[in-house]
Amino acid sequence: MATFYKQACPLCATEAEYCLVDYGHRKYFECPKCSYFQISLRAEEILAGTSQGRRDFYASEAPKAPEEHLLVIRMPDHEHRQQSSDPLQATFVAKSELPLDCA
C-alpha cells in the first residue's frame, strides 16, 4: 500500500501530499493549487535555494500539462546543461513513461 506524506509544496508552499516514486529518487506531488507533478530530490533541494519567481514559474507550468502527461522537474541531462543556464530541467512527460506507483 502506498504511503503518502504531507509537506508544503516546493513550488507554491500550499499544504500538499506526495509519495516517493522511482526507487525513492523522486516525489510525486498532488498539490491543490499546482496540480500533479514529479520532482527529483536533488531538484527539490536546488529549487529551495532559488527565487520565489522561479518556483512560481514552475507552479504555473504544472497545471498546463497536456492530457496524460505530468510536469517533471529534475537535474538536466548533459545536452540541456549546455543549452540553458537554468540549473533544472522541467518537461512534460507522458505518464506512460513515468514511475507512478508510490513506494
N, C-alpha and C positions, 0 to 999 in steps of 0.2 A: 504494500500500500504506500502511496506517495506521501511524503512529509512536506507540508507547506509551512513556511515561516513568515512572520510579519516583519517588515522593515520599511523605513522611509524610502520611497522610490529614489533611486540615484539620479533620476532626471528632474523630477519636479518636487520631491520631498513629501508628497502625499503618502499617507499610510497605504502600503501595498502588500501583496503576498508574492512569494516566489518559492520555487522548488529548484533543487540542483539537477542539472542535466549534463550530458557529455562527460560522464565519469567524475562529476563534481567540479568541472572546469568552467562551467557557465551557470548563470542563474536565468531561469525562465520566469519573467515577471508578469503579473497581472495587476496593473495599476488602474484604479477607477478613472484617473484623469488621462494617462498616456496610452492606455490600452495594453496590448500584449507586446513583449519584446524579449530578446535574449541579450545578455551582456556577459562577456568573459570576466573572470575575477580580476585579471590584470587591468582590463579596460575600465572596470569599475573603480579601481584604485587611482588610475590616471585621471579619470573624469572627476573624481572628488577634488582633485587639485586644480581644476580648470575653472574658468569664469562661469557664472550663472548663465550668461548669454549662450555659451556653448552647450550647457545642459538643456537650456530652453529650446535650442535648435533641435536637438535630438528628441526632446519631448514632443515637439510639433511634428516631427517626421514619423514617429511610431504609428499614429493613427492613419497615416497615409498609405500604409502597406497595402498593396494590391490583394485581392481576394486570394486566400490560400497561401499567403506569404507573411513573414514576420520581419521586423527590423532586427538585425543582428549587429551589435556593436562589439568590436574586437580589435586586437592588435592587427595592424596591416601586414599583408604579405610583402615580400621584398619589392615586387613591382609597384605596389601602391605607395610604399615609402619613398620611392624615387620620384613619383609623380605628384606628391602632395606634401605640404608642410603640416597637415593635420596629424597628430600623433595617434589617432584612432581611425578605424575604417568602419563605416556604417553602411550596410547594404540591405536591400530587401532580398530575402532568400526564401525559396519555395519551402513550405512546411514539409513536403515530402523528402527534402534533403537535410532536415534538421533532426537532432535528437529532441523529442518532445516528451518522452516518458520520464517522469520525475523519479529520481532515485529514492 
